[in-house]
Amino acid sequence: MEQSPAILIRLTKLSDTSLIVHWFTEDAGLIKTVARGARRPGSAFAGKLDLFFSAEVIWSPAKRGELHTLKEVAVTGWRTGLRKAYASTLLAGYCCRLLEQAVEPGHPEAALFDLLRRALDHIDGKGASERAMSHFERELARLFGVSNEYRAPDAALRDALGDLPAIRRELVERLSSSEDFGSSGATSGVNDV
C-alpha cells in the first residue's frame, strides 16, 4: 500500500459501478486509480470523489500497467468556491490539464504539487482572473526552466509542451470580458487577486 496527499484532477467512468480517478499526488506524482464500486449507492467513496478535492489517499500499486487500485480516501479540502462560477471551474480545470500535459506519470515533484494546491486554493477563495492564470503559467514555466524575461510564459510553455490545453482560448475570452465588465464600475468579483 502507498499513501500520499493528493488532488483529484480528473474522473472517468470505467463501468456502471466504477471510476478511473486521476490524482496529482505529492509523493508519487500523477497516478491513475480505479475506484471499484464508487458509483454504487452506499459506496465507501460516496461524497469523496469530486474534481479538485484534496485528500489523503491510499492505493495498492498495480502489478502491471499504471492503473492502481484506490483503497481509501480522506477528504481534506472540498474547494466548494470553485463551483460557484463557471470561470473558476474552467481556470481550475485548465491548471490541472496543463500540469497533466506537462508531467510524466509516477514522477513526484513537490514544487509542482504545491503550485497546483496554491492555485486551486486561490481560485477557490478569490475567483478566477487573468492575473491568477498568468501567475500560474509564469510559475510553471519557471519551475520547468523555460521562462525568460523576453517571452510570455504561455508562449514558453507552448514551445516546451507542443501546445497548451484547448480550453485556454475560452478561458482567456471569458476572463478578459469579465475583467472589462468589472472595470466599467460593476463588481464581478473576478478582479479580487
Order of alpha helices (4+ residues) and beta strands (2+ residues): beta-beta-beta-beta-beta-alpha-alpha-alpha-alpha-alpha
